C-alpha cells in the first residue's frame, strides 16, 4: 500500500504514476474519499466528546427535570454518533479498497510504455551458429523421451506435462547447482507453502490487480460454508514476503532467503500464446531469491540480485540479454524490474528466463514489515528475483546444447550432479 501522506502532499505524482503503469485508478476520487473520511472522523470525535461531557453532567445533576433534559439531549447525540460511525465505516472500507488498487509508483529509470518497450541494458554470450536446422524443445523432448505433454493434457488439461528420465535428472541437477550458488552468497534456503490465505495475496500486492491469474482452492460459498479460502501461489515471493508479516526486524541486513516451491499460474489472457511445449505452463518448480533490506540499501541490493541471476545463467554458458522493463509492464508491486532473457534458437529471439524486482516499501506497508531504526521503526524494502524457473531453463539448455542427432550435451557445471554423464541421448 502506498503512503497516504505522500498521496495527500503530491497527488499529481501519483496520477502520473498510475498513468505510466497503465492502471485505471481515479486518484482524485481517492483524495475526495479521504477528505470525507477525515471530516467524518472529526465529527465523530466531536460527538463522542459531547457524549462523554453529557454523561458527566448527568451523573452530577441532582435536579430531576434538568437530568431528564440532559438524557434526552444525550440520546439525540448518541443517535447522531451511531449514524456518523456507520457512515465513517462505509467510507473507510471504500477508501481502503481504493487504496489497495494504487500500484507502487514506477522508478524514474523505468522506461515508458508496455510489454514491447523494455530497454536493452546489455547482451552476454555468443549465439551459436548451427550447422544444421535446430529442433525445438518439444521435438527434442519426444526424441529423448523426457517430456510428455500429450499425457499431461490427458491427465490435467492443456499446459500440463510430465517430465521423465533425463529431464528429471537435469531438473534435480539444476536444483543443486542453483542452491549451492546461492548458499555461497549467504541466502537462507527455504521450502515454502504453496497454499496461502487471501491476506497474503493482498499483502504482497497480487490482489486485487492479478486476482484472475491465481487459482482459488475450495472457496467459502453459501453452499460451502466451511470452505478453506486458500490460494495457490504463482511464486514463493508470496510466502517469503509474509514470513515476516507484522514483525519488527532486527539484527543484520539484508536478510536474504531463497525459496523452493511449485508454482501455479492460470495464465489468463494468454490464449493462443506458447501453446506448444512447456514454455508457458500452469505448474512449474522454481527457486526464488528474496531480500528484506533498509531503504538506503535497496538499489544496491537490486543490482546484487540481478548479478546472482546472471552468474547462474552465465555458469550454464547460455547467451542472454538484460532488459529494463517498461513501467506499463511492471505489475503492481514493482518500482523497477530487470528481466534476463535467454536466446531460443528455434525462435531466433530472446525469451524471458528470470526477473528481479525492487518493490521498495510497497509490500512492507501492506504486510506490516518494519525494522528497528535509529529513531523508532521504519518500513523495510523488499526485493525478489527468479534464481531458476525450471521449465524455461530446461528449454534453454535443450535448444542451445542440442546436436544434429537429437542428443543434448549437459552443461559442464551440471555434470557433477548427473553422475558424470555428459550427454542426453535419444531413446532407441
N, C-alpha and C positions, 0 to 999 in steps of 0.2 A: 504494500500500500504506500502511496506517496505521502509526503509530509504536507498535512493540510495547511500548516502555517505558511509554507512556501507557496502553495496554491493561492492563498489569500493575498500574499505580497506581490506575486508576479503571475497573474493568470494568463497573460499573453504568451509567456514562455511555455505554458502547458498547452495552450491552444496550438502553438507551433509544433510542440512535441507530438500530440496525438495526430496532427496532420501528417507529420513526417512518418509516423508509424502506420498511417492509413487506417486509423481506428475511428469508429463512429461514436464519439463520446462528446456530449454537449457540456463543455466546461462552464459556460455561462449559467446553465441550468443548475449545475452543482454549486456554484457560487451563491445563486439565489436560494437554494435549499439550505445552505449553511447559514446564510443571513437569517432566514426564517427560523431555523433551529436555535440560533443564538438569541433572537428576540423572545421566542417561547421559553427558553431557558431562564432568561431574566424575569419574565412574567411569572413563571412557576416559582422561582426562588422568592420573589416578592410576595406571592400568595402564601407560601409556606411561612414566611416571616410574620405576615399578618395573622395567620392561623395560630402560630406559637404565642404571639403577643396577646391574642384574644383568649387563649387558654389560660394564660397567666392572670388576665383581668377577671375571667370568670371564677377562677379558684379563689381570688381575693375579694370578690364582690359580695357584700352582705345584703344589699337591697335586692329583694326577690324580683321586682319589676325590671330593674336595670340588668339583673342577671339573665332574665328571660330574653331581653332585647339583645344582649351580647351573644346568647346562644343562637338566636335566630340569625344574627349577622354572621356568626361563625359558620353556620350551615350553608349560607349563601357562598361564603368564601371557599368552603370545602367542596361544594359542587363545582364551582368555577375551577378550582385546583384540579379536580378529577378530570374535567374536560381538557384542561391545559396539558396534563400529564399524558392523556390518551393521544392528543394531537402531537405532542412532542415525541412520543414513542413511534408514531407513524412516520413522522418526518425523519427521525433518526434512522429508522430502518431503511427508508427510501434513500437517504443520503449515504448510508453505509454501502448499500448495493451499488450505487452510482460510483462511489469512490473505488470500489473493487474493480470497476471497469477501466479505470485510468491506468495505462501501461507505464512502465518505467521509461522516463524520457530518454531518447537515444543520445549517446555521446556525440559531441560536435564532430568527431573524426569519422563517424559512420556516414558513408555516402548517402545521398538522397536516392529514392527510387525503390523498386521492389525486387522480386526474385531474380531478375535478369540484370540487375545493376550493381552487383558486387564488384569491388575494385581489386584487381590483382596486386598482391603485395610482392610475391616472388615465386619463381619456379625452381625446383630442385630435382636433379637426376636426369639421366639421359633416356629419352623414349627409344624403346627397342625397335630396330629396323628388321622386321620379319622377312625371311627369305621364302616364306610360304604363307598361305592365307590362314590367319589365326582363327581358331574356333572360339565361340563364346562359352561362358562358364556353364551354361545349361547343357550344351552338347558334350563338353568335357566331363560334366557330372555323370552323363549317361555312359560315356566310353569307359570311365574309370570306376563306374558303379559306386559312386559316393554321394550322389544327390538324387532323391526321388520325389519330384513334385506331383507326379500323377497320383501316387498313392497318398501323398499328403492331402491333395484335393479330395480324394475319395473319403478319407477319414474325417477331415475337418473343413473342407471347402477351399476356395481359391486363396492363393497367397500363403498356403501352408506347405510343409515339406518334411521329408525325412533326411537326415544326414546319416551316412553309412561309412563303414570301412575307413579309408584314408581321410575323409573329411572330418570324421570324429577325432581321429588321431591328430590331425592338423589343428583342430579347434583346441584340444587339450594342450597341444604344444604351444599355441599362441597364448593360452591362458597362463602357462608357466612363464613364458618369455616376458609377457607384459607385467605380471605380478612381480617378478624378480626385478624388473627395471624400476618399478615404482617403489618397491620396498627399499631399494638402494637410495632413493631420493627422500625417504622419510615418511611416505604415506602409510597410514594405518589401514590394513586390509579389512574389509567388511563384507559379509554376506547379508543382504538386506531383505526385508519383507517386500513382497510384490503386491500385496493387498493392503490398502491404506484407507483411512477414513476420509470423508469429504473435507474435513478441516485441513488435512494435509495437502490436498489439491488446491484449496484456496490459499493456504499459507505459502505455497511455492509459486503461486501466480498462474497455475494451469487452468484453474477455474476462476472466473467464468469463461475466459477467452477461448480455451481449447477443449471445452467440455465434449464436443462432438467427436473428438479423437480418442476418448477414453472409454474403455469397457466398464460398464456398471455391473456389479455382481449382486444378485438377489436383492433388489431394492425393496424397501417397505412400501406397500400399497394398501388400499382398503381391503383387498382380497388376500394380502400377505402382510399382516400387521407385525409379524415377527421377523422381518427381513434383516439381512446383515448390513446393508447400506455401505458396502465396501467397493473400492475401485481398483482395477488392475493398473499398475504403474507402467508408463511408457519409458521410464528411465529411473535408475536408482538415485538420481538427483532428488527425487521427492522424499523418500525416507531419510536420505542423508541430510537434507535440509532440516527436516523435522526431528532429527536425532537430538538436537539441542534446542528445540522449541521451548519458549517460556523459561529460558535459562539465562543466567549471567555468567559469561565465560571468563575464566581466569587462567593464569599460567602463560605458557609460551604461545606465541602466534608466529606465523599462521598455524591453524590446526588443519591438517591435511588427511583426507580419507580417500581410499579407493574402494568403490563398491562393486561387487559382482552380483548380477541378477539377470533373470529372464525378464524381457521387456515385451509389452503388449501394446500394439497400436492399431486402431481401427482403419487408419489411412483413408478417412472420409475425404471425399473430394479428389481422390487420385484415380478415379475410374479411367481405365484405358492406359494408365501410365505404368511402365515397367511391369507388364503382366507376365513376362517370361522369366523363369529362373527365380532367384532368391534375393534380388536387389531390394525390392520393396515388399516386405512381408508383414504379417500380423504378429509374429512371435520370433524373437531372436535373443541371443545372450550378449551381454555387454559388460565391459569394465568401464566404470565412470570415475573420474577424479573429481574431488570436491574439496573446497577450501573455505574456511572461515578466517577472516583477517581484519585488521584495523583499516579504516578508510584510507589512510595515507600509504598503505601497502598494496592496495588492490590493483593498481595498474601494473606494477612490477610483478605481482602475482599472476596477473592475466598473461603477461609475457612468459612467465615461468611455465604455466600450464601448457601454453602453446609449444614451448620448447620440448616438453615431455612428449607431446603428440608427435612432433617432428622427429624426435630421437627414436621413437618406436617405429615409425614409418621408414625412416632413414636406415635403421638397422636391418629392415627387411629388403632394403635396396629397391624400393618401389619409386618410380617417378611421380612427383606430386607438385601441387602448387598451393599456396596460401592465399585466401581471398578475404577481404574485409567486407562483411555482409552489409547490404544497404538497410537503411532504417525501416523501410516498409516490410522487410522480411525478417526482422529480428525476433518477433514474438513478444509477448507482454513483459516477461521478467528482465530481459537482457538490455543493458545500455549499449553494449558493443559485443560483437561476436566475430571470431575468425573461424573459417572453415578450412580444413585441409582436404583437398580434392586429389584423388589418385587417378592416374591415366588408365583408361579402359581401352585396350587395343581394338576390340571389335566395334566399339562405338566411336573411336577416333576423337575422344574428348575426355576431359577430366570430370569425375563424378565425386560427389561429397562422400568422404570417408569418416571424418571426425569434425567436431565443432568444439569451440571453447568460448564461454560467455562470462562477462563480468556483469553481475546483476546488482552491483553496488549495494545500497541498503534496502532495496525493494522487498526482497523476500524476508529479510530480518525484521522489518517493520510488521509485516503481515504475520510472521511466526513468533514475534516477541523475543528475538535473539539479541542480547546485549553483551557488552564486555565491560569490565571494570576499568575505567579511565582515571586520569588524574583528578578530574572534577566530576565525580558521580559516575553514571553509566551512559554509554552511547551505543547506538545500533552498530552491529558488525556489518561487514561487507561479505557477500557470498559469491563464489565463483565455481563454475563447473566446466568439465571438459571430457570428451569421449577419449578414453585410452584405447579402446578397441571394440568396435561393433563387429561381432564375429562373422556374420554372413557376408558383409561387404568386404571384410578383409580377405575372406576365403575367395571371393570373386576376383579381387585384385591379384592375389597370388596365382590362382589358376590361370588367369588370362595372360599375365605378364611372364610367367615361368613355364609356359607350355612348349612342347616340342612338336615337330611335324607328325610324329607317330601317335600323338594323343597323350603321351606321358607328360608329367609335370615335375620339374625339378623342385626340390624342397629348399627354401631359403636357408642359407648356411647357419643363421642364428637359431633356427628351429630344429636342426638336425640332432642336437644332443637330446632333445625331448621326444625324438622319433625313433629312439633306439639305434641311432646312427644311420637310419635309412636316408638316402639322398634323392629318391625318386618315387613318385606315384606312377604305377604302370597300368596300362589298360587291362581290363578283365579279358580272359581268354574265352 
